[in-house]
Every structure is written in structure tokens, then in C-alpha cells.
Amino acid sequence: MKQAAVILLALLTVGPAAGAGAPQRMQVTQDEWSLTLSRQVLSSGRPASIEVFNIGQDAHDLVLLHAAKGAKPLRVRKLAHFEREEVTVRLRPGRYTLWCSLPGHRARGMVAPLRIR
């Protein structure tokens, strides 16, 4: 019990290391017909909090896929005008592609690269 109190006191006094475990943040803004990422590179080993914000008049969803063979996509539901959705994930290092999967949206430019290093 005494040891736990000493550890707790040390944590309250010193606090966690700067940035340790804190999620890195990125916003993906959707519009007709574009995706804009607030960052194009994120660091691996830390959680990523990704906010998807649809400023477009049309509904849009978002798919995020690692370039590795057999990777499973992360999907964010279809968002209406001015809707937001936030997901927190840990991403492996490598290259990713983000796009809107609604018919014709990717072909019209709703696609963007992301790199995790």
C-alpha cells in the first residue's frame, strides 16, 4: 500500500512524459469533390485521433486503407452536411489511401494519401 502511494505521488508531482501516449490529431475535411488532410504524415506508435468533417452539401463517407496486401479498411460512416465523426486508431507504418467510397466520388477527386512513419 505504501509503495502504491509513493508511485501515485510521483505521478502527480512529475506527470507523464511530454506527449507520451497522447493521441496525435488529424482532421479530414470533405467537400465536393476533395479531401483535405490537416497533416499528410503521422507518427507510428501513438494513437491517432482522426476527425472527419463534411463541409460539403452532399453526403460523404471515408475509407482509409493501408497499402499492405491483405490490409483491412477502416470505414467511417456516411456523414451529412456539417456532420463530424471522430475515430481513434493505431496505424502501422506505411502508406495509406483515404477516399470517399460513394459512387463516382473517388474518380472526381475525393482521394488523398497519408503516410505513417
LINJO-V973248 format. One record per residue. N is the residue number from 0. RES is the residue in one letter. PHI is phi in whole degrees, 0 to 359 (NA if undefined). OMEGA is omega in radians with two decimals (999 if undefined). D_CENTER is the distance of its C-alpha to the mean C-alpha in whole Angstrom. Layout:
BEGIN
N:RES:PHI:OMEGA:D_CENTER
N:RES:PHI:OMEGA:D_CENTER
END
This chain:
BEGIN
0:M:NA:3.13:40
1:K:299:-3.12:41
2:Q:296:3.12:38
3:A:298:3.13:35
4:A:295:3.12:37
5:V:294:3.12:37
6:I:297:3.13:33
7:L:299:3.12:32
8:L:299:3.12:34
9:A:297:3.12:33
10:L:293:3.13:29
11:L:290:-3.12:30
12:T:284:-3.05:32
13:V:271:-3.08:30
14:G:79:3.13:26
15:P:288:3.08:23
16:A:299:-3.09:23
17:A:306:3.08:21
18:G:78:-3.10:17
19:A:293:3.08:18
20:G:78:3.12:15
21:A:290:-3.13:14
22:P:292:2.99:10
23:Q:277:-3.03:9
24:R:248:3.07:7
25:M:214:3.06:6
26:Q:246:3.03:7
27:V:247:3.14:8
28:T:260:-3.13:12
29:Q:252:3.10:14
30:D:208:3.04:17
31:E:279:-0.03:20
32:W:236:-3.09:20
33:S:212:2.94:17
34:L:241:3.09:13
35:T:239:3.13:12
36:L:262:3.11:10
37:S:290:3.05:10
38:R:218:3.09:10
39:Q:258:-3.14:11
40:V:224:3.03:11
41:L:236:3.13:9
42:S:268:3.06:11
43:S:281:3.09:12
44:G:86:3.09:13
45:R:233:3.08:11
46:P:295:3.08:9
47:A:243:3.07:5
48:S:261:-3.06:5
49:I:250:3.07:3
50:E:259:3.09:6
51:V:256:-3.07:8
52:F:231:-3.13:12
53:N:267:3.07:15
54:I:264:-3.14:17
55:G:281:3.09:19
56:Q:283:3.14:22
57:D:272:3.03:22
58:A:287:3.11:19
59:H:216:2.98:16
60:D:247:3.10:14
61:L:213:3.04:11
62:V:238:3.09:11
63:L:236:-3.06:9
64:L:226:3.04:11
65:H:289:-3.10:13
66:A:288:-3.11:16
67:A:296:3.12:18
68:K:301:3.11:21
69:G:84:3.14:20
70:A:295:3.11:16
71:K:263:-3.11:15
72:P:285:2.96:13
73:L:263:-3.10:10
74:R:241:3.03:11
75:V:249:-3.05:10
76:R:304:3.10:14
77:K:293:-3.12:16
78:L:249:3.07:16
79:A:280:3.10:19
80:H:311:3.12:20
81:F:66:3.03:18
82:E:273:3.10:16
83:R:232:3.03:13
84:E:216:3.13:10
85:E:237:3.07:8
86:V:234:3.07:6
87:T:241:-3.06:6
88:V:220:2.95:7
89:R:251:-3.08:9
90:L:251:3.09:9
91:R:288:3.06:12
92:P:300:3.10:13
93:G:137:-3.12:14
94:R:258:-3.14:13
95:Y:233:3.00:11
96:T:237:3.07:12
97:L:245:3.10:10
98:W:201:3.01:13
99:C:268:-3.04:14
100:S:267:3.10:17
101:L:292:-3.04:19
102:P:308:3.07:23
103:G:82:-3.06:23
104:H:290:3.13:20
105:R:297:-3.12:19
106:A:297:-3.13:22
107:R:271:3.02:22
108:G:117:-3.14:20
109:M:274:-3.12:16
110:V:211:-3.13:15
111:A:207:3.09:13
112:P:270:3.04:12
113:L:220:3.10:10
114:R:239:3.06:11
115:I:249:-3.11:11
116:R:243:999:14
END
